[in-house]
Every structure is written in structure tokens, then in C-alpha cells.
Amino acid sequence: MYQHIRNLREDNDLTQQQVAELLNISQTTYSRYESGALDIPSSSLIFLAKYYKTSVDYLLGLTKNKAPCDK
């Protein structure tokens, strides 16, 4: 699961600090999200899915399809 979040960040040429600022958290907290040391709150998952134009299912590793759902 956490690899998808890291890959999307890197594919968009963003640093952990930049994404952390978008989520209003520290870079350390975001780093812990990416490493799996800390669970990502659902509100942050939803924000990231919208930001990256993908689905929460993709972020969670439940699907390999990056396309967001139509809802």
C-alpha cells in the first residue's frame, strides 16, 4: 500500500515536505505514512486520492487501476 503513495509522490516530482505541507502535517509524520510506521487517516487518503486523481482503493493497494471511480 505505502509504495503507491511514494510512487505517486515521486512521479509528480514532489518532496515529502511538499506533500506534508499539503496535508498540514510534519515531514516526519508523512515519512512515517510512507514507511508504514503510522496509519494514514482516511481524510488524508481521500485528499491524496483527489490530489493525484486516483482512487483510495489504488492508494490502499486494493486495485492496480490508477483511474479514479466515477462517483
PyMOL Python script that loads the backbone (N, CA, C, O; Angstrom):
from pymol import cmd

cmd.read_pdbstr("""\
ATOM      1  N   MET A   1       0.815  -1.196   0.000  1.00  0.00           N
ATOM      2  CA  MET A   1       0.000   0.000   0.000  1.00  0.00           C
ATOM      3  C   MET A   1       0.859   1.261   0.000  1.00  0.00           C
ATOM      4  O   MET A   1       0.623   2.173  -0.792  1.00  0.00           O
ATOM      5  N   TYR A   2       1.819   1.314   0.853  1.00  0.00           N
ATOM      6  CA  TYR A   2       2.584   2.542   1.035  1.00  0.00           C
ATOM      7  C   TYR A   2       3.464   2.854  -0.167  1.00  0.00           C
ATOM      8  O   TYR A   2       3.816   4.011  -0.399  1.00  0.00           O
ATOM      9  N   GLN A   3       3.815   1.840  -0.919  1.00  0.00           N
ATOM     10  CA  GLN A   3       4.628   2.051  -2.111  1.00  0.00           C
ATOM     11  C   GLN A   3       3.879   2.900  -3.140  1.00  0.00           C
ATOM     12  O   GLN A   3       4.498   3.716  -3.824  1.00  0.00           O
ATOM     13  N   HIS A   4       2.584   2.728  -3.262  1.00  0.00           N
ATOM     14  CA  HIS A   4       1.799   3.514  -4.220  1.00  0.00           C
ATOM     15  C   HIS A   4       1.855   4.997  -3.870  1.00  0.00           C
ATOM     16  O   HIS A   4       1.976   5.843  -4.756  1.00  0.00           O
ATOM     17  N   ILE A   5       1.769   5.306  -2.596  1.00  0.00           N
ATOM     18  CA  ILE A   5       1.799   6.709  -2.165  1.00  0.00           C
ATOM     19  C   ILE A   5       3.163   7.320  -2.473  1.00  0.00           C
ATOM     20  O   ILE A   5       3.256   8.457  -2.937  1.00  0.00           O
ATOM     21  N   ARG A   6       4.198   6.565  -2.215  1.00  0.00           N
ATOM     22  CA  ARG A   6       5.548   7.063  -2.517  1.00  0.00           C
ATOM     23  C   ARG A   6       5.751   7.216  -4.020  1.00  0.00           C
ATOM     24  O   ARG A   6       6.282   8.228  -4.478  1.00  0.00           O
ATOM     25  N   ASN A   7       5.329   6.211  -4.787  1.00  0.00           N
ATOM     26  CA  ASN A   7       5.494   6.281  -6.237  1.00  0.00           C
ATOM     27  C   ASN A   7       4.756   7.480  -6.830  1.00  0.00           C
ATOM     28  O   ASN A   7       5.297   8.175  -7.690  1.00  0.00           O
ATOM     29  N   LEU A   8       3.546   7.723  -6.385  1.00  0.00           N
ATOM     30  CA  LEU A   8       2.787   8.876  -6.901  1.00  0.00           C
ATOM     31  C   LEU A   8       3.491  10.183  -6.559  1.00  0.00           C
ATOM     32  O   LEU A   8       3.556  11.090  -7.389  1.00  0.00           O
ATOM     33  N   ARG A   9       4.013  10.284  -5.351  1.00  0.00           N
ATOM     34  CA  ARG A   9       4.729  11.498  -4.957  1.00  0.00           C
ATOM     35  C   ARG A   9       5.947  11.698  -5.852  1.00  0.00           C
ATOM     36  O   ARG A   9       6.180  12.796  -6.357  1.00  0.00           O
ATOM     37  N   GLU A  10       6.714  10.644  -6.044  1.00  0.00           N
ATOM     38  CA  GLU A  10       7.917  10.747  -6.868  1.00  0.00           C
ATOM     39  C   GLU A  10       7.578  10.996  -8.332  1.00  0.00           C
ATOM     40  O   GLU A  10       8.270  11.762  -9.001  1.00  0.00           O
ATOM     41  N   ASP A  11       6.524  10.361  -8.839  1.00  0.00           N
ATOM     42  CA  ASP A  11       6.101  10.575 -10.231  1.00  0.00           C
ATOM     43  C   ASP A  11       5.696  12.024 -10.480  1.00  0.00           C
ATOM     44  O   ASP A  11       5.783  12.518 -11.604  1.00  0.00           O
ATOM     45  N   ASN A  12       5.252  12.697  -9.422  1.00  0.00           N
ATOM     46  CA  ASN A  12       4.838  14.097  -9.532  1.00  0.00           C
ATOM     47  C   ASN A  12       5.940  15.055  -9.103  1.00  0.00           C
ATOM     48  O   ASN A  12       5.700  16.246  -8.906  1.00  0.00           O
ATOM     49  N   ASP A  13       7.151  14.525  -8.960  1.00  0.00           N
ATOM     50  CA  ASP A  13       8.331  15.329  -8.589  1.00  0.00           C
ATOM     51  C   ASP A  13       8.099  16.172  -7.343  1.00  0.00           C
ATOM     52  O   ASP A  13       8.451  17.351  -7.290  1.00  0.00           O
ATOM     53  N   LEU A  14       7.496  15.537  -6.342  1.00  0.00           N
ATOM     54  CA  LEU A  14       7.244  16.216  -5.073  1.00  0.00           C
ATOM     55  C   LEU A  14       8.134  15.633  -3.987  1.00  0.00           C
ATOM     56  O   LEU A  14       8.474  14.450  -4.013  1.00  0.00           O
ATOM     57  N   THR A  15       8.503  16.472  -3.041  1.00  0.00           N
ATOM     58  CA  THR A  15       9.251  16.003  -1.878  1.00  0.00           C
ATOM     59  C   THR A  15       8.265  15.614  -0.783  1.00  0.00           C
ATOM     60  O   THR A  15       7.091  15.981  -0.827  1.00  0.00           O
ATOM     61  N   GLN A  16       8.752  14.877   0.186  1.00  0.00           N
ATOM     62  CA  GLN A  16       7.907  14.562   1.336  1.00  0.00           C
ATOM     63  C   GLN A  16       7.458  15.842   2.030  1.00  0.00           C
ATOM     64  O   GLN A  16       6.322  15.932   2.494  1.00  0.00           O
ATOM     65  N   GLN A  17       8.329  16.814   2.100  1.00  0.00           N
ATOM     66  CA  GLN A  17       7.991  18.089   2.741  1.00  0.00           C
ATOM     67  C   GLN A  17       6.833  18.778   2.022  1.00  0.00           C
ATOM     68  O   GLN A  17       5.933  19.311   2.671  1.00  0.00           O
ATOM     69  N   GLN A  18       6.847  18.773   0.707  1.00  0.00           N
ATOM     70  CA  GLN A  18       5.778  19.419  -0.056  1.00  0.00           C
ATOM     71  C   GLN A  18       4.433  18.741   0.180  1.00  0.00           C
ATOM     72  O   GLN A  18       3.420  19.417   0.361  1.00  0.00           O
ATOM     73  N   VAL A  19       4.417  17.418   0.180  1.00  0.00           N
ATOM     74  CA  VAL A  19       3.164  16.705   0.419  1.00  0.00           C
ATOM     75  C   VAL A  19       2.715  16.904   1.862  1.00  0.00           C
ATOM     76  O   VAL A  19       1.523  17.062   2.127  1.00  0.00           O
ATOM     77  N   ALA A  20       3.655  16.898   2.783  1.00  0.00           N
ATOM     78  CA  ALA A  20       3.322  17.131   4.189  1.00  0.00           C
ATOM     79  C   ALA A  20       2.660  18.498   4.361  1.00  0.00           C
ATOM     80  O   ALA A  20       1.697  18.629   5.117  1.00  0.00           O
ATOM     81  N   GLU A  21       3.163  19.500   3.675  1.00  0.00           N
ATOM     82  CA  GLU A  21       2.562  20.831   3.758  1.00  0.00           C
ATOM     83  C   GLU A  21       1.136  20.832   3.209  1.00  0.00           C
ATOM     84  O   GLU A  21       0.264  21.509   3.754  1.00  0.00           O
ATOM     85  N   LEU A  22       0.893  20.082   2.140  1.00  0.00           N
ATOM     86  CA  LEU A  22      -0.467  19.981   1.594  1.00  0.00           C
ATOM     87  C   LEU A  22      -1.423  19.362   2.612  1.00  0.00           C
ATOM     88  O   LEU A  22      -2.595  19.733   2.684  1.00  0.00           O
ATOM     89  N   LEU A  23      -0.912  18.422   3.389  1.00  0.00           N
ATOM     90  CA  LEU A  23      -1.732  17.717   4.380  1.00  0.00           C
ATOM     91  C   LEU A  23      -1.726  18.410   5.745  1.00  0.00           C
ATOM     92  O   LEU A  23      -2.402  17.962   6.671  1.00  0.00           O
ATOM     93  N   ASN A  24      -0.968  19.496   5.872  1.00  0.00           N
ATOM     94  CA  ASN A  24      -0.836  20.224   7.144  1.00  0.00           C
ATOM     95  C   ASN A  24      -0.301  19.339   8.265  1.00  0.00           C
ATOM     96  O   ASN A  24      -0.807  19.345   9.387  1.00  0.00           O
ATOM     97  N   ILE A  25       0.739  18.576   7.924  1.00  0.00           N
ATOM     98  CA  ILE A  25       1.413  17.726   8.898  1.00  0.00           C
ATOM     99  C   ILE A  25       2.914  17.936   8.751  1.00  0.00           C
ATOM    100  O   ILE A  25       3.366  18.620   7.832  1.00  0.00           O
ATOM    101  N   SER A  26       3.677  17.348   9.653  1.00  0.00           N
ATOM    102  CA  SER A  26       5.133  17.469   9.553  1.00  0.00           C
ATOM    103  C   SER A  26       5.678  16.483   8.519  1.00  0.00           C
ATOM    104  O   SER A  26       5.034  15.492   8.176  1.00  0.00           O
ATOM    105  N   GLN A  27       6.862  16.779   8.043  1.00  0.00           N
ATOM    106  CA  GLN A  27       7.524  15.881   7.094  1.00  0.00           C
ATOM    107  C   GLN A  27       7.777  14.536   7.756  1.00  0.00           C
ATOM    108  O   GLN A  27       7.681  13.497   7.103  1.00  0.00           O
ATOM    109  N   THR A  28       8.097  14.543   9.036  1.00  0.00           N
ATOM    110  CA  THR A  28       8.349  13.303   9.773  1.00  0.00           C
ATOM    111  C   THR A  28       7.105  12.422   9.801  1.00  0.00           C
ATOM    112  O   THR A  28       7.193  11.210   9.603  1.00  0.00           O
ATOM    113  N   THR A  29       5.955  13.028  10.045  1.00  0.00           N
ATOM    114  CA  THR A  29       4.700  12.267  10.055  1.00  0.00           C
ATOM    115  C   THR A  29       4.435  11.687   8.681  1.00  0.00           C
ATOM    116  O   THR A  29       4.067  10.519   8.559  1.00  0.00           O
ATOM    117  N   TYR A  30       4.618  12.495   7.642  1.00  0.00           N
ATOM    118  CA  TYR A  30       4.391  11.986   6.293  1.00  0.00           C
ATOM    119  C   TYR A  30       5.353  10.840   5.972  1.00  0.00           C
ATOM    120  O   TYR A  30       4.953   9.845   5.366  1.00  0.00           O
ATOM    121  N   SER A  31       6.599  10.973   6.368  1.00  0.00           N
ATOM    122  CA  SER A  31       7.584   9.919   6.147  1.00  0.00           C
ATOM    123  C   SER A  31       7.129   8.619   6.816  1.00  0.00           C
ATOM    124  O   SER A  31       7.311   7.533   6.267  1.00  0.00           O
ATOM    125  N   ARG A  32       6.543   8.740   7.992  1.00  0.00           N
ATOM    126  CA  ARG A  32       6.035   7.558   8.696  1.00  0.00           C
ATOM    127  C   ARG A  32       4.841   6.959   7.962  1.00  0.00           C
ATOM    128  O   ARG A  32       4.640   5.746   8.010  1.00  0.00           O
ATOM    129  N   TYR A  33       4.047   7.782   7.286  1.00  0.00           N
ATOM    130  CA  TYR A  33       2.963   7.253   6.450  1.00  0.00           C
ATOM    131  C   TYR A  33       3.549   6.393   5.328  1.00  0.00           C
ATOM    132  O   TYR A  33       3.107   5.267   5.098  1.00  0.00           O
ATOM    133  N   GLU A  34       4.541   6.936   4.641  1.00  0.00           N
ATOM    134  CA  GLU A  34       5.140   6.224   3.509  1.00  0.00           C
ATOM    135  C   GLU A  34       5.837   4.933   3.925  1.00  0.00           C
ATOM    136  O   GLU A  34       5.838   3.956   3.175  1.00  0.00           O
ATOM    137  N   SER A  35       6.416   4.926   5.088  1.00  0.00           N
ATOM    138  CA  SER A  35       7.134   3.727   5.547  1.00  0.00           C
ATOM    139  C   SER A  35       6.207   2.684   6.153  1.00  0.00           C
ATOM    140  O   SER A  35       6.605   1.537   6.357  1.00  0.00           O
ATOM    141  N   GLY A  36       4.971   3.081   6.442  1.00  0.00           N
ATOM    142  CA  GLY A  36       4.023   2.163   7.062  1.00  0.00           C
ATOM    143  C   GLY A  36       4.114   2.144   8.578  1.00  0.00           C
ATOM    144  O   GLY A  36       3.443   1.347   9.232  1.00  0.00           O
ATOM    145  N   ALA A  37       4.936   3.012   9.138  1.00  0.00           N
ATOM    146  CA  ALA A  37       5.081   3.075  10.591  1.00  0.00           C
ATOM    147  C   ALA A  37       3.880   3.727  11.264  1.00  0.00           C
ATOM    148  O   ALA A  37       3.680   3.578  12.470  1.00  0.00           O
ATOM    149  N   LEU A  38       3.081   4.448  10.483  1.00  0.00           N
ATOM    150  CA  LEU A  38       1.915   5.154  11.006  1.00  0.00           C
ATOM    151  C   LEU A  38       0.786   5.023  10.005  1.00  0.00           C
ATOM    152  O   LEU A  38       0.979   5.244   8.809  1.00  0.00           O
ATOM    153  N   ASP A  39      -0.396   4.663  10.491  1.00  0.00           N
ATOM    154  CA  ASP A  39      -1.560   4.558   9.610  1.00  0.00           C
ATOM    155  C   ASP A  39      -1.978   5.940   9.118  1.00  0.00           C
ATOM    156  O   ASP A  39      -1.926   6.920   9.861  1.00  0.00           O
ATOM    157  N   ILE A  40      -2.386   6.000   7.878  1.00  0.00           N
ATOM    158  CA  ILE A  40      -2.803   7.256   7.268  1.00  0.00           C
ATOM    159  C   ILE A  40      -4.287   7.480   7.573  1.00  0.00           C
ATOM    160  O   ILE A  40      -5.104   6.599   7.306  1.00  0.00           O
ATOM    161  N   PRO A  41      -4.646   8.632   8.123  1.00  0.00           N
ATOM    162  CA  PRO A  41      -6.060   8.906   8.388  1.00  0.00           C
ATOM    163  C   PRO A  41      -6.872   8.917   7.087  1.00  0.00           C
ATOM    164  O   PRO A  41      -6.360   9.279   6.027  1.00  0.00           O
ATOM    165  N   SER A  42      -8.124   8.521   7.184  1.00  0.00           N
ATOM    166  CA  SER A  42      -8.973   8.452   5.994  1.00  0.00           C
ATOM    167  C   SER A  42      -9.087   9.811   5.315  1.00  0.00           C
ATOM    168  O   SER A  42      -9.144   9.871   4.086  1.00  0.00           O
ATOM    169  N   SER A  43      -9.122  10.890   6.067  1.00  0.00           N
ATOM    170  CA  SER A  43      -9.218  12.215   5.450  1.00  0.00           C
ATOM    171  C   SER A  43      -7.987  12.519   4.593  1.00  0.00           C
ATOM    172  O   SER A  43      -8.100  13.163   3.550  1.00  0.00           O
ATOM    173  N   SER A  44      -6.827  12.061   5.027  1.00  0.00           N
ATOM    174  CA  SER A  44      -5.606  12.260   4.239  1.00  0.00           C
ATOM    175  C   SER A  44      -5.605  11.373   3.003  1.00  0.00           C
ATOM    176  O   SER A  44      -5.160  11.796   1.937  1.00  0.00           O
ATOM    177  N   LEU A  45      -6.100  10.146   3.137  1.00  0.00           N
ATOM    178  CA  LEU A  45      -6.195   9.262   1.973  1.00  0.00           C
ATOM    179  C   LEU A  45      -7.121   9.856   0.916  1.00  0.00           C
ATOM    180  O   LEU A  45      -6.812   9.829  -0.275  1.00  0.00           O
ATOM    181  N   ILE A  46      -8.240  10.384   1.351  1.00  0.00           N
ATOM    182  CA  ILE A  46      -9.192  10.996   0.418  1.00  0.00           C
ATOM    183  C   ILE A  46      -8.551  12.201  -0.259  1.00  0.00           C
ATOM    184  O   ILE A  46      -8.672  12.370  -1.472  1.00  0.00           O
ATOM    185  N   PHE A  47      -7.874  13.030   0.512  1.00  0.00           N
ATOM    186  CA  PHE A  47      -7.204  14.204  -0.055  1.00  0.00           C
ATOM    187  C   PHE A  47      -6.177  13.776  -1.102  1.00  0.00           C
ATOM    188  O   PHE A  47      -6.143  14.330  -2.201  1.00  0.00           O
ATOM    189  N   LEU A  48      -5.339  12.792  -0.764  1.00  0.00           N
ATOM    190  CA  LEU A  48      -4.301  12.341  -1.694  1.00  0.00           C
ATOM    191  C   LEU A  48      -4.908  11.734  -2.953  1.00  0.00           C
ATOM    192  O   LEU A  48      -4.402  11.955  -4.053  1.00  0.00           O
ATOM    193  N   ALA A  49      -5.979  10.978  -2.801  1.00  0.00           N
ATOM    194  CA  ALA A  49      -6.635  10.389  -3.971  1.00  0.00           C
ATOM    195  C   ALA A  49      -7.138  11.481  -4.909  1.00  0.00           C
ATOM    196  O   ALA A  49      -6.970  11.382  -6.124  1.00  0.00           O
ATOM    197  N   LYS A  50      -7.746  12.509  -4.357  1.00  0.00           N
ATOM    198  CA  LYS A  50      -8.231  13.623  -5.183  1.00  0.00           C
ATOM    199  C   LYS A  50      -7.061  14.385  -5.800  1.00  0.00           C
ATOM    200  O   LYS A  50      -7.094  14.742  -6.978  1.00  0.00           O
ATOM    201  N   TYR A  51      -6.040  14.628  -5.004  1.00  0.00           N
ATOM    202  CA  TYR A  51      -4.883  15.389  -5.473  1.00  0.00           C
ATOM    203  C   TYR A  51      -4.194  14.680  -6.641  1.00  0.00           C
ATOM    204  O   TYR A  51      -3.851  15.310  -7.641  1.00  0.00           O
ATOM    205  N   TYR A  52      -3.995  13.365  -6.506  1.00  0.00           N
ATOM    206  CA  TYR A  52      -3.318  12.589  -7.539  1.00  0.00           C
ATOM    207  C   TYR A  52      -4.267  12.071  -8.616  1.00  0.00           C
ATOM    208  O   TYR A  52      -3.846  11.389  -9.550  1.00  0.00           O
ATOM    209  N   LYS A  53      -5.555  12.402  -8.477  1.00  0.00           N
ATOM    210  CA  LYS A  53      -6.580  11.972  -9.443  1.00  0.00           C
ATOM    211  C   LYS A  53      -6.589  10.444  -9.597  1.00  0.00           C
ATOM    212  O   LYS A  53      -6.518   9.906 -10.702  1.00  0.00           O
ATOM    213  N   THR A  54      -6.676   9.787  -8.469  1.00  0.00           N
ATOM    214  CA  THR A  54      -6.737   8.337  -8.434  1.00  0.00           C
ATOM    215  C   THR A  54      -7.796   7.935  -7.408  1.00  0.00           C
ATOM    216  O   THR A  54      -8.577   8.774  -6.960  1.00  0.00           O
ATOM    217  N   SER A  55      -7.822   6.684  -7.046  1.00  0.00           N
ATOM    218  CA  SER A  55      -8.808   6.223  -6.072  1.00  0.00           C
ATOM    219  C   SER A  55      -8.130   5.844  -4.757  1.00  0.00           C
ATOM    220  O   SER A  55      -6.940   5.530  -4.723  1.00  0.00           O
ATOM    221  N   VAL A  56      -8.900   5.878  -3.690  1.00  0.00           N
ATOM    222  CA  VAL A  56      -8.395   5.418  -2.402  1.00  0.00           C
ATOM    223  C   VAL A  56      -8.054   3.934  -2.502  1.00  0.00           C
ATOM    224  O   VAL A  56      -7.088   3.473  -1.895  1.00  0.00           O
ATOM    225  N   ASP A  57      -8.847   3.187  -3.267  1.00  0.00           N
ATOM    226  CA  ASP A  57      -8.547   1.764  -3.465  1.00  0.00           C
ATOM    227  C   ASP A  57      -7.146   1.575  -4.035  1.00  0.00           C
ATOM    228  O   ASP A  57      -6.430   0.664  -3.618  1.00  0.00           O
ATOM    229  N   TYR A  58      -6.747   2.414  -4.972  1.00  0.00           N
ATOM    230  CA  TYR A  58      -5.400   2.320  -5.540  1.00  0.00           C
ATOM    231  C   TYR A  58      -4.362   2.645  -4.467  1.00  0.00           C
ATOM    232  O   TYR A  58      -3.364   1.937  -4.331  1.00  0.00           O
ATOM    233  N   LEU A  59      -4.596   3.709  -3.712  1.00  0.00           N
ATOM    234  CA  LEU A  59      -3.651   4.079  -2.658  1.00  0.00           C
ATOM    235  C   LEU A  59      -3.488   2.965  -1.637  1.00  0.00           C
ATOM    236  O   LEU A  59      -2.395   2.750  -1.112  1.00  0.00           O
ATOM    237  N   LEU A  60      -4.579   2.255  -1.356  1.00  0.00           N
ATOM    238  CA  LEU A  60      -4.550   1.175  -0.372  1.00  0.00           C
ATOM    239  C   LEU A  60      -4.037  -0.141  -0.949  1.00  0.00           C
ATOM    240  O   LEU A  60      -3.871  -1.116  -0.216  1.00  0.00           O
ATOM    241  N   GLY A  61      -3.787  -0.175  -2.245  1.00  0.00           N
ATOM    242  CA  GLY A  61      -3.288  -1.379  -2.875  1.00  0.00           C
ATOM    243  C   GLY A  61      -4.359  -2.419  -3.149  1.00  0.00           C
ATOM    244  O   GLY A  61      -4.046  -3.593  -3.350  1.00  0.00           O
ATOM    245  N   LEU A  62      -5.630  -1.998  -3.160  1.00  0.00           N
ATOM    246  CA  LEU A  62      -6.732  -2.927  -3.417  1.00  0.00           C
ATOM    247  C   LEU A  62      -6.983  -3.134  -4.901  1.00  0.00           C
ATOM    248  O   LEU A  62      -7.676  -4.072  -5.296  1.00  0.00           O
ATOM    249  N   THR A  63      -6.419  -2.258  -5.718  1.00  0.00           N
ATOM    250  CA  THR A  63      -6.539  -2.374  -7.170  1.00  0.00           C
ATOM    251  C   THR A  63      -5.247  -1.867  -7.796  1.00  0.00           C
ATOM    252  O   THR A  63      -4.525  -1.064  -7.206  1.00  0.00           O
ATOM    253  N   LYS A  64      -4.975  -2.348  -8.991  1.00  0.00           N
ATOM    254  CA  LYS A  64      -3.809  -1.849  -9.739  1.00  0.00           C
ATOM    255  C   LYS A  64      -4.213  -0.739 -10.700  1.00  0.00           C
ATOM    256  O   LYS A  64      -3.363  -0.131 -11.351  1.00  0.00           O
ATOM    257  N   ASN A  65      -5.510  -0.479 -10.786  1.00  0.00           N
ATOM    258  CA  ASN A  65      -6.056   0.531 -11.692  1.00  0.00           C
ATOM    259  C   ASN A  65      -5.945   1.907 -11.024  1.00  0.00           C
ATOM    260  O   ASN A  65      -6.565   2.156  -9.990  1.00  0.00           O
ATOM    261  N   LYS A  66      -5.149   2.792 -11.626  1.00  0.00           N
ATOM    262  CA  LYS A  66      -4.963   4.133 -11.076  1.00  0.00           C
ATOM    263  C   LYS A  66      -6.156   5.052 -11.297  1.00  0.00           C
ATOM    264  O   LYS A  66      -6.297   6.062 -10.608  1.00  0.00           O
ATOM    265  N   ALA A  67      -7.022   4.709 -12.257  1.00  0.00           N
ATOM    266  CA  ALA A  67      -8.137   5.592 -12.606  1.00  0.00           C
ATOM    267  C   ALA A  67      -9.083   5.741 -11.429  1.00  0.00           C
ATOM    268  O   ALA A  67      -9.409   4.763 -10.756  1.00  0.00           O
ATOM    269  N   PRO A  68      -9.525   6.973 -11.181  1.00  0.00           N
ATOM    270  CA  PRO A  68     -10.498   7.179 -10.091  1.00  0.00           C
ATOM    271  C   PRO A  68     -11.859   6.617 -10.479  1.00  0.00           C
ATOM    272  O   PRO A  68     -12.156   6.437 -11.660  1.00  0.00           O
ATOM    273  N   CYS A  69     -12.661   6.349  -9.492  1.00  0.00           N
ATOM    274  CA  CYS A  69     -14.022   5.902  -9.791  1.00  0.00           C
ATOM    275  C   CYS A  69     -14.844   7.114 -10.247  1.00  0.00           C
ATOM    276  O   CYS A  69     -14.447   8.255 -10.009  1.00  0.00           O
ATOM    277  N   ASP A  70     -15.962   6.876 -10.884  1.00  0.00           N
ATOM    278  CA  ASP A  70     -16.779   7.956 -11.459  1.00  0.00           C
ATOM    279  C   ASP A  70     -17.637   8.676 -10.433  1.00  0.00           C
ATOM    280  O   ASP A  70     -18.330   9.629 -10.791  1.00  0.00           O
ATOM    281  N   LYS A  71     -17.621   8.269  -9.196  1.00  0.00           N
ATOM    282  CA  LYS A  71     -18.517   8.851  -8.194  1.00  0.00           C
ATOM    283  C   LYS A  71     -17.941  10.090  -7.582  1.00  0.00           C
ATOM    284  O   LYS A  71     -18.570  10.703  -6.720  1.00  0.00           O
TER     285      LYS A  71
END
""", "prot")
cmd.dss("prot")
cmd.show_as("cartoon", "prot")
cmd.util.cbc("prot")
cmd.orient("prot")
